[in-house]
Amino acid sequence: DYKGQKLAEQIFQGIILVSAIIGFICGYITEQFGWTVYIVIAGFALSCLLTLPPWPMYRRNPLEWLPVQESGTEEKKPADRKPKRHAKS
C-alpha cells in the first residue's frame, strides 16, 4: 500500500540521516574517518532490516483490486465485429 511505502521511505531516510550525523560527529571527535564509515554502514544495515521485509506495519492499508473478469474464448460472430478502417495514404 502507498501509506506503508511512504512510512518505509521516511524511516529509511531518517535512519540514514541520523547515522550520518552521528558518524560525522564521532569521526570528527576521534579524528578517524573509518568510524564515520562504519557508523553510516551500520545505519544503512539497520534501515534495510527495518524497511525491506514486508512487516505488518507497512501493510495496514491494502489496495482494493478489481475482480478478475473471465475473457471470452469463443469467437465473435461476423455480425458483431466492426469493420477495420485503414488510414488513407
ChimeraX commands (.cxc) that place a marker at each C-alpha (Angstrom):
marker #1 position 0.00,0.00,0.00 radius 0.5
marker #1 position 1.09,3.56,-0.63 radius 0.5
marker #1 position 0.98,4.72,3.00 radius 0.5
marker #1 position 3.22,1.82,4.00 radius 0.5
marker #1 position 5.68,2.70,1.23 radius 0.5
marker #1 position 5.75,6.31,2.43 radius 0.5
marker #1 position 6.36,5.20,6.02 radius 0.5
marker #1 position 9.18,2.86,4.95 radius 0.5
marker #1 position 10.81,5.65,2.91 radius 0.5
marker #1 position 10.61,8.10,5.84 radius 0.5
marker #1 position 12.09,5.55,8.26 radius 0.5
marker #1 position 14.88,4.70,5.79 radius 0.5
marker #1 position 15.82,8.34,5.19 radius 0.5
marker #1 position 15.60,9.23,8.88 radius 0.5
marker #1 position 17.91,6.44,9.97 radius 0.5
marker #1 position 20.42,7.23,7.22 radius 0.5
marker #1 position 20.40,10.93,8.15 radius 0.5
marker #1 position 20.78,10.31,11.89 radius 0.5
marker #1 position 23.55,7.76,11.38 radius 0.5
marker #1 position 25.39,10.14,9.03 radius 0.5
marker #1 position 25.25,12.94,11.60 radius 0.5
marker #1 position 26.33,10.67,14.46 radius 0.5
marker #1 position 29.06,9.13,12.30 radius 0.5
marker #1 position 30.38,12.55,11.32 radius 0.5
marker #1 position 30.46,13.75,14.92 radius 0.5
marker #1 position 32.16,10.57,16.18 radius 0.5
marker #1 position 34.64,10.63,13.31 radius 0.5
marker #1 position 35.41,14.30,13.93 radius 0.5
marker #1 position 35.94,13.82,17.67 radius 0.5
marker #1 position 38.14,10.72,17.29 radius 0.5
marker #1 position 39.79,12.05,14.11 radius 0.5
marker #1 position 39.15,8.71,12.42 radius 0.5
marker #1 position 37.29,8.67,9.11 radius 0.5
marker #1 position 36.80,4.91,9.50 radius 0.5
marker #1 position 34.41,5.44,12.40 radius 0.5
marker #1 position 32.26,7.66,10.20 radius 0.5
marker #1 position 32.10,5.00,7.51 radius 0.5
marker #1 position 31.36,2.18,9.98 radius 0.5
marker #1 position 28.54,4.09,11.67 radius 0.5
marker #1 position 26.93,5.04,8.34 radius 0.5
marker #1 position 27.17,1.41,7.15 radius 0.5
marker #1 position 25.60,0.24,10.43 radius 0.5
marker #1 position 22.79,2.77,9.95 radius 0.5
marker #1 position 22.27,1.55,6.40 radius 0.5
marker #1 position 22.11,-2.09,7.58 radius 0.5
marker #1 position 19.63,-1.18,10.33 radius 0.5
marker #1 position 17.43,0.76,7.92 radius 0.5
marker #1 position 17.46,-2.14,5.45 radius 0.5
marker #1 position 16.49,-4.54,8.23 radius 0.5
marker #1 position 13.56,-2.33,9.24 radius 0.5
marker #1 position 12.25,-1.37,5.80 radius 0.5
marker #1 position 12.92,-4.17,3.30 radius 0.5
marker #1 position 10.94,-7.09,4.80 radius 0.5
marker #1 position 7.15,-6.82,4.46 radius 0.5
marker #1 position 6.45,-6.05,8.13 radius 0.5
marker #1 position 2.76,-5.82,9.14 radius 0.5
marker #1 position 3.10,-2.12,9.97 radius 0.5
marker #1 position 3.61,-1.44,6.25 radius 0.5
marker #1 position 0.52,-3.42,5.19 radius 0.5
marker #1 position -2.23,-1.69,7.19 radius 0.5
marker #1 position -3.97,-0.08,4.19 radius 0.5
marker #1 position -4.27,-2.72,1.46 radius 0.5
marker #1 position -5.28,-1.69,-2.04 radius 0.5
marker #1 position -8.65,-2.75,-3.41 radius 0.5
marker #1 position -8.16,-4.64,-6.66 radius 0.5
marker #1 position -10.76,-5.14,-9.37 radius 0.5
marker #1 position -12.27,-8.62,-9.56 radius 0.5
marker #1 position -10.97,-10.99,-12.20 radius 0.5
marker #1 position -13.08,-10.99,-15.35 radius 0.5
marker #1 position -13.39,-14.07,-17.49 radius 0.5
marker #1 position -12.26,-13.35,-21.02 radius 0.5
marker #1 position -14.46,-14.95,-23.67 radius 0.5
marker #1 position -12.61,-17.64,-25.56 radius 0.5
marker #1 position -15.33,-18.26,-28.12 radius 0.5
marker #1 position -15.14,-16.43,-31.43 radius 0.5
marker #1 position -17.34,-13.42,-32.04 radius 0.5
marker #1 position -19.90,-13.71,-34.80 radius 0.5
marker #1 position -19.02,-11.86,-38.01 radius 0.5
marker #1 position -22.01,-9.54,-37.49 radius 0.5
marker #1 position -20.66,-8.47,-34.09 radius 0.5
marker #1 position -17.30,-7.37,-35.47 radius 0.5
marker #1 position -16.70,-3.80,-36.55 radius 0.5
marker #1 position -15.05,-3.31,-39.90 radius 0.5
marker #1 position -11.49,-2.07,-39.72 radius 0.5
marker #1 position -10.76,1.29,-41.27 radius 0.5
marker #1 position -7.44,1.75,-42.97 radius 0.5
marker #1 position -5.66,5.08,-43.00 radius 0.5
marker #1 position -5.50,6.78,-46.39 radius 0.5
marker #1 position -2.01,7.24,-47.76 radius 0.5
marker link #1:1,2 radius 0.2
marker link #1:2,3 radius 0.2
marker link #1:3,4 radius 0.2
marker link #1:4,5 radius 0.2
marker link #1:5,6 radius 0.2
marker link #1:6,7 radius 0.2
marker link #1:7,8 radius 0.2
marker link #1:8,9 radius 0.2
marker link #1:9,10 radius 0.2
marker link #1:10,11 radius 0.2
marker link #1:11,12 radius 0.2
marker link #1:12,13 radius 0.2
marker link #1:13,14 radius 0.2
marker link #1:14,15 radius 0.2
marker link #1:15,16 radius 0.2
marker link #1:16,17 radius 0.2
marker link #1:17,18 radius 0.2
marker link #1:18,19 radius 0.2
marker link #1:19,20 radius 0.2
marker link #1:20,21 radius 0.2
marker link #1:21,22 radius 0.2
marker link #1:22,23 radius 0.2
marker link #1:23,24 radius 0.2
marker link #1:24,25 radius 0.2
marker link #1:25,26 radius 0.2
marker link #1:26,27 radius 0.2
marker link #1:27,28 radius 0.2
marker link #1:28,29 radius 0.2
marker link #1:29,30 radius 0.2
marker link #1:30,31 radius 0.2
marker link #1:31,32 radius 0.2
marker link #1:32,33 radius 0.2
marker link #1:33,34 radius 0.2
marker link #1:34,35 radius 0.2
marker link #1:35,36 radius 0.2
marker link #1:36,37 radius 0.2
marker link #1:37,38 radius 0.2
marker link #1:38,39 radius 0.2
marker link #1:39,40 radius 0.2
marker link #1:40,41 radius 0.2
marker link #1:41,42 radius 0.2
marker link #1:42,43 radius 0.2
marker link #1:43,44 radius 0.2
marker link #1:44,45 radius 0.2
marker link #1:45,46 radius 0.2
marker link #1:46,47 radius 0.2
marker link #1:47,48 radius 0.2
marker link #1:48,49 radius 0.2
marker link #1:49,50 radius 0.2
marker link #1:50,51 radius 0.2
marker link #1:51,52 radius 0.2
marker link #1:52,53 radius 0.2
marker link #1:53,54 radius 0.2
marker link #1:54,55 radius 0.2
marker link #1:55,56 radius 0.2
marker link #1:56,57 radius 0.2
marker link #1:57,58 radius 0.2
marker link #1:58,59 radius 0.2
marker link #1:59,60 radius 0.2
marker link #1:60,61 radius 0.2
marker link #1:61,62 radius 0.2
marker link #1:62,63 radius 0.2
marker link #1:63,64 radius 0.2
marker link #1:64,65 radius 0.2
marker link #1:65,66 radius 0.2
marker link #1:66,67 radius 0.2
marker link #1:67,68 radius 0.2
marker link #1:68,69 radius 0.2
marker link #1:69,70 radius 0.2
marker link #1:70,71 radius 0.2
marker link #1:71,72 radius 0.2
marker link #1:72,73 radius 0.2
marker link #1:73,74 radius 0.2
marker link #1:74,75 radius 0.2
marker link #1:75,76 radius 0.2
marker link #1:76,77 radius 0.2
marker link #1:77,78 radius 0.2
marker link #1:78,79 radius 0.2
marker link #1:79,80 radius 0.2
marker link #1:80,81 radius 0.2
marker link #1:81,82 radius 0.2
marker link #1:82,83 radius 0.2
marker link #1:83,84 radius 0.2
marker link #1:84,85 radius 0.2
marker link #1:85,86 radius 0.2
marker link #1:86,87 radius 0.2
marker link #1:87,88 radius 0.2
marker link #1:88,89 radius 0.2
view
